[in-house]
Amino acid sequence: MILHFADTGERPKWPKKKKESKGNGANREKYLSHCDEVVRRRGAGQSFAKIALELDLAEHTVRRAWDHANLGATAQAAATGATPKRGSYRHLPADKIQEAQKLLKEGKLTIREIVAQTGLSQSTVRREQKRTKEK
């Protein structure tokens, strides 16, 4: 066909390739069956990576299960073109964060004093200060 084009200048008509299917929905059952467990573990404060590791799933499957359980937030994010807010996993103990938030709300101590009292870093305390102002 290429040689014919070289000789005549007539463009070849290539056969059309059939598009491959993205899947038949068989994997849909995988995230649907783990949906409740993912929500329970995520509520307990586990990260998506840790949940995926313990359930022997891919991390995106765990995220898909979480999104399915929170369809309202997912639909709202899709309408605005943003990534859905799935919460964030924190390595810091919740009691230290709550103590820092309490001290920030009282407003009596400086950030350095809160750092010394809680053992958190300055950037963490500043981040919490920003979060409390946003709320």
N, C-alpha and C positions, 0 to 999 in steps of 0.2 A: 504494500500500500504506500509505503514511503517512497519507494523507487518510482511508482506510478505518479506520485505527486511531483517528484523531481523532474520527471520527463514531461508531464503535461501541465503542471500547475494546478491541477484539480485537487481540491482538499479532500482528504480521506474521510469517510464516515465511520467513525469508531463505534464498535458495539457498546451499548449502554450497560454499565455495571449495575447489578441489582444491589440496592442498599441493604446492608445487614441490619437485622433487627436488634434493638437495644436490649431485648430480653422479653420473656413471656410472662413476667410477673411472679415467677416462682420464688424469688427472693423476698417478695413482699411479706410472705408468711413469717420470715425470719425476724424482721423488726416488729411486726405486730405481736408475735408471741412473747417477745421480751419487753414489751412496752411498760407493763406494770412494774416489773422488776427494776427497769431503768429509772422510772419515776421515783420509786421507793429509795433506791440507792442514791440518786441525785439529791433527793430531799435530805438524806442523811449526811450530805456534804462530800460525797466522793466525786472525783473527776471523771470525765468521759473516758480518759485513757485507762484509769484503774478499773472502771466498770467493764470496759471492753476486754481487758486482760483477764479479769476474773470470770467473765461469761464466755470467754473464748470467741469473741466476735471482733469484727473490724470496728475501728473507732467511728467511722462514718455511719455504720449500721446503728450504733448506739445513739448517735446524734439524730438519725432519722426517726428512731423510736421515740426520743424525747420530743421532737418536733410534732410527731403524730399525736402525742398526748396533749400537746399545747397548741392545738390548731388555731386558736384565736390569735395568739401572739405571732405565730408563723404567717398567718394570712395578712395581718396588719403590717408586718415587716415586708412582705412581698409587695403589698400595695404601695409602700413608700420607697421600695427599691433598696432597703437596708437589710443587714444581717439580723436575724432574730436574736433577741436578748435571751440567752440561755442560762444566765447566771454565771458566776465565775467560781472556780475552785481556788481556795486559799490554803496555803501551807501553814499559816499562822493559827495559833489556837484562838478559838472564838471568844474565850473569856478575856484574853488580852485586848482584842479588838474592841469588845464591849466596854472594857475599863477605859480605854483610850477615848472612845466616843462619849462616855459619861463625863470624863474630865474635860473634854473639849466643850461639851454643852454647858458645863458649869462656868467655864471661861476664866477661872481664877489662876490657872497655871500657864506658863509659857510652853511652847513646844518642846524646848530642851528639858524642862522639868518633867513633862509628861513622858518623854523618852527615857529619862533616868528612872522614873517610877514604874513604867510598864516593861521596859526592856525592848521595846520596838525601835525601829530605825526612824530617823527624822523624816525620811521620805514617806514611810508608811503613815506616820502621824499626820503629815501634811495631806496625804491622799485621803485619809479619813476626815480631816477637816473640810476638804473640798466636797466630799460626799455628803457630809451633814449639812453644808450650806446649800447644796443642790436640792435636798429634800425639803 
